Amino acid sequence: MTLELKSEAQRRLARILGQVLGIQRMVEDDRTCGEVMQQVVAVKAALEQLGVSFLSEHLQTCVLHEGLHGGDGSCVEVPAEKRTDEIKATLKRFLR
């Protein structure tokens, strides 16, 4: 994981945590179902965007070997003959 991705992920996660805590307060305050659902959708979208960031990082560094920081253990390099299988497996996990 690059420092840029880590920093971005930490910012996004802090924002998502704030949104989840906001939903909890909304439930406690008996806000309408529509208002709560709107915030749930926002959290879901934020988590999906975070997932896309990690998906992109994995595909670029581990599968395509672009920008690897040699031997730092951030990912396991995927041999060329297994790249298609890894892409399929990664997308399948992500799209569940």
ZALO-184960 format. One record per residue (C-alpha): x, y, z; residue in one letter; residue number from 1. Coordinates in pm, 1 decimal, always signed. Layout:
N
+----------+----------+----------+------+-----+
!        X !        Y !        Z ! code ! pos !
+----------+----------+----------+------+-----+
!        X !        Y !        Z !    A ! NUM !
...
+----------+----------+----------+------+-----+
END
This chain:
96
+----------+----------+----------+------+-----+
!        X !        Y !        Z ! code ! pos !
+----------+----------+----------+------+-----+
!     +0.0 !     +0.0 !     +0.0 !    M !   1 !
!   +140.9 !   +335.1 !    -98.0 !    T !   2 !
!   +162.4 !   +616.8 !   +152.7 !    L !   3 !
!    -79.4 !   +813.3 !    -64.7 !    E !   4 !
!   -340.1 !   +535.8 !    -53.9 !    L !   5 !
!   -292.5 !   +490.8 !   +320.0 !    K !   6 !
!   -340.7 !   +863.3 !   +381.8 !    S !   7 !
!   -644.8 !   +878.2 !   +154.0 !    E !   8 !
!   -794.5 !   +568.4 !   +317.6 !    A !   9 !
!   -747.3 !   +712.2 !   +666.2 !    Q !  10 !
!   -923.8 !  +1035.3 !   +563.9 !    R !  11 !
!  -1209.3 !   +847.9 !   +401.4 !    R !  12 !
!  -1246.6 !   +611.2 !   +696.2 !    L !  13 !
!  -1260.3 !   +901.1 !   +941.7 !    A !  14 !
!  -1535.7 !  +1058.4 !   +731.2 !    R !  15 !
!  -1722.6 !   +727.1 !   +706.1 !    I !  16 !
!  -1697.5 !   +678.9 !  +1081.7 !    L !  17 !
!  -1847.0 !  +1024.4 !  +1130.7 !    G !  18 !
!  -2129.0 !   +937.4 !   +893.2 !    Q !  19 !
!  -2203.2 !   +610.0 !  +1074.3 !    V !  20 !
!  -2207.1 !   +786.6 !  +1410.0 !    L !  21 !
!  -2441.3 !  +1042.2 !  +1255.2 !    G !  22 !
!  -2676.5 !   +763.5 !  +1149.2 !    I !  23 !
!  -2669.3 !   +626.7 !  +1501.7 !    Q !  24 !
!  -2771.0 !   +968.8 !  +1636.2 !    R !  25 !
!  -3043.7 !   +994.5 !  +1374.4 !    M !  26 !
!  -3190.9 !   +662.7 !  +1488.6 !    V !  27 !
!  -3169.2 !   +769.5 !  +1852.7 !    E !  28 !
!  -3341.8 !  +1097.5 !  +1763.2 !    D !  29 !
!  -3624.2 !   +915.6 !  +1578.1 !    D !  30 !
!  -3546.8 !  +1074.5 !  +1241.5 !    R !  31 !
!  -3755.6 !   +955.9 !   +949.0 !    T !  32 !
!  -3673.0 !   +633.3 !   +767.9 !    C !  33 !
!  -3617.2 !   +832.1 !   +449.3 !    G !  34 !
!  -3357.4 !  +1054.7 !   +615.0 !    E !  35 !
!  -3177.9 !   +755.6 !   +765.1 !    V !  36 !
!  -3181.8 !   +565.7 !   +434.5 !    M !  37 !
!  -3032.3 !   +867.2 !   +256.4 !    Q !  38 !
!  -2737.5 !   +860.8 !   +495.9 !    Q !  39 !
!  -2701.0 !   +482.0 !   +466.4 !    V !  40 !
!  -2675.3 !   +523.9 !    +89.5 !    V !  41 !
!  -2407.6 !   +790.6 !   +139.6 !    A !  42 !
!  -2204.3 !   +558.2 !   +364.4 !    V !  43 !
!  -2242.4 !   +273.1 !   +117.1 !    K !  44 !
!  -2116.6 !   +495.4 !   -165.2 !    A !  45 !
!  -1821.5 !   +612.7 !    +45.1 !    A !  46 !
!  -1725.8 !   +251.6 !   +124.0 !    L !  47 !
!  -1753.3 !   +158.1 !   -242.1 !    E !  48 !
!  -1521.3 !   +443.9 !   -338.4 !    Q !  49 !
!  -1272.5 !   +328.8 !    -75.2 !    L !  50 !
!  -1295.0 !    -20.3 !   -221.0 !    G !  51 !
!  -1229.1 !   +113.3 !   -570.3 !    V !  52 !
!   -914.2 !   +283.4 !   -441.7 !    S !  53 !
!   -784.5 !    -42.4 !   -296.4 !    F !  54 !
!   -892.4 !   -237.3 !   -604.4 !    L !  55 !
!   -701.0 !     +1.6 !   -829.2 !    S !  56 !
!   -393.6 !    -15.7 !   -607.4 !    E !  57 !
!   -400.2 !   -395.3 !   -603.7 !    H !  58 !
!   -438.8 !   -424.3 !   -978.3 !    L !  59 !
!   -164.4 !   -169.8 !  -1051.5 !    Q !  60 !
!    +94.9 !   -288.9 !   -801.9 !    T !  61 !
!    +31.2 !   -658.0 !   -747.1 !    C !  62 !
!   -119.3 !   -773.0 !  -1073.6 !    V !  63 !
!    +41.1 !   -543.5 !  -1330.0 !    L !  64 !
!   +357.0 !   -477.6 !  -1124.7 !    H !  65 !
!   +350.0 !   -102.9 !  -1182.4 !    E !  66 !
!   +512.7 !   +106.4 !   -914.2 !    G !  67 !
!   +620.7 !   -178.1 !   -688.7 !    L !  68 !
!   +842.8 !    -67.4 !   -405.7 !    H !  69 !
!  +1062.9 !   -377.1 !   -419.1 !    G !  70 !
!  +1045.9 !   -622.4 !   -134.3 !    G !  71 !
!   +839.7 !   -417.5 !   +108.5 !    D !  72 !
!   +586.3 !   -697.7 !   +143.8 !    G !  73 !
!   +293.1 !   -478.1 !    +45.5 !    S !  74 !
!   +164.8 !   -739.1 !   -198.4 !    C !  75 !
!   +247.7 !  -1071.0 !   -351.4 !    V !  76 !
!   +354.8 !  -1036.8 !   -710.6 !    E !  77 !
!   +131.4 !  -1226.2 !   -948.7 !    V !  78 !
!   +313.4 !  -1415.0 !  -1224.4 !    P !  79 !
!   +215.7 !  -1312.3 !  -1577.0 !    A !  80 !
!    +45.5 !  -1645.6 !  -1650.0 !    E !  81 !
!   -182.9 !  -1602.7 !  -1346.3 !    K !  82 !
!   -276.1 !  -1235.1 !  -1393.5 !    R !  83 !
!   -606.0 !  -1295.8 !  -1571.2 !    T !  84 !
!   -717.4 !  -1536.5 !  -1298.0 !    D !  85 !
!   -614.7 !  -1288.3 !  -1028.1 !    E !  86 !
!   -804.7 !  -1005.3 !  -1196.9 !    I !  87 !
!  -1117.0 !  -1222.1 !  -1221.1 !    K !  88 !
!  -1088.1 !  -1334.5 !   -857.3 !    A !  89 !
!  -1027.8 !   -980.0 !   -735.6 !    T !  90 !
!  -1326.4 !   -841.8 !   -926.1 !    L !  91 !
!  -1545.2 !  -1127.1 !   -802.5 !    K !  92 !
!  -1450.7 !  -1049.8 !   -439.0 !    R !  93 !
!  -1506.2 !   -679.0 !   -491.3 !    F !  94 !
!  -1842.7 !   -711.0 !   -664.1 !    L !  95 !
!  -2006.0 !   -939.0 !   -404.5 !    R !  96 !
+----------+----------+----------+------+-----+
END
